Amino acid sequence: MKLKFNKNYLVLAHSLFLIELAIAFIIKTGFIRYTFGDYLVVILLYAIIRGCSSLSVRASAFVVLFIAYGIELLQLTPFLTYFNLQNSFTASLIFGNTFHFSDLLAYTLGIISVLLVEALIIKSENKQNIRLWNQ
């Protein structure tokens, strides 16, 4: 894996980060805060990885899903207490406090959305290349 910057992915990551901050600090409960925020966070992580590395679409999606599932499964343990972070707002915000199966579903749907959009982009680029080749 090489360090490779992609401006489009980094702009997307920055935009999603600002949206996530707004959700975290403005919306305190409900679907947007819990489920949609989890859906967006995997897209944010994907954009960061694609914006800073040469990993493929599939590899990036797999890494993000692995990280998201890992953090969610850690919530089954008192791991914040192990590191004396149970009272830290930031740690609780980043790592969460409780395991929810619906979070795993939101992460999965986020990555599926990413893969679908990437497939559409690749298909569109291939059509443009064929048109240019035939001219």
Residue pairs with C-beta under 8 A, 6 or more apart in sequence:
1 53
1 54
1 55
2 53
2 54
3 52
3 53
3 54
4 52
4 53
4 54
5 51
5 52
6 50
6 51
6 52
7 51
8 51
9 47
9 48
9 50
9 51
10 47
10 48
10 51
10 52
12 47
12 51
13 44
13 47
13 48
13 51
16 40
16 43
16 44
16 47
17 44
19 40
20 37
20 40
20 41
20 44
23 32
23 33
23 36
23 37
23 40
24 33
24 37
24 93
27 33
34 100
34 102
34 103
35 102
35 103
35 106
36 106
38 68
38 103
38 106
38 107
38 110
39 106
39 107
39 109
39 110
39 113
40 110
41 68
41 107
41 110
42 64
42 65
42 68
42 106
42 107
42 110
42 111
42 114
43 110
43 113
43 114
45 64
45 67
45 68
46 60
46 61
46 64
46 110
46 111
46 114
49 55
49 60
49 63
49 64
50 57
50 60
53 60
55 63
57 114
57 115
57 118
58 115
61 111
61 114
61 115
64 111
65 107
65 108
65 111
68 107
69 104
69 107
71 95
71 96
72 96
72 99
72 100
72 103
72 104
72 107
73 99
74 95
75 95
75 96
75 97
75 98
75 99
76 99
78 86
79 95
80 86
80 88
80 91
80 92
80 95
80 97
83 91
85 91
85 92
86 92
96 103
